[in-house]
Amino acid sequence: MNAEPAPGRHPTDREAGNNPADACVGPVVVDPDEVARVIEVIRPAIQADNGDIFLRGVDAETGVVSVELVGACVSCPASTVTLKAGIERILRDRVPGVTEVVDVGAAASRIGETSVSL
């Protein structure tokens, strides 16, 4: 398909790659309060398995949500699946703009940090 308009005809906005509807849509900024509300809905299911989840931060512009999984989640081999296929999926479905969920507790344990220093 040729993107060039016929002679004497101007391209439409869509043909020129300018969708007027796109001009009204800016970047979605994640609402940290909405993330916290959804985390509170998820929390009882995690607590039922002797774990817990804490919201540690929300980058409203990139959509990255930082959480910490604690309790039984720390040693659970399925915690990554819970994080990505469960928590991240639910947050992405329910909170506009969420792009990823990361477990800051898991990252800290990989580099040798702990919540208690001696």
Buried (B, 14 or more C-beta within 10 A) or exposed (E): EEEEEEEEEEEEEEBEEEEEEEEEEEEBEBBBEBBEEBBEEBBEBBEEBEBBBEBEBBBBEEBBBBBBBBBBBBEBEEBEEBBBEBBBEBBBEBBEBBBBBBBBBBEEEEEEEEEEEE
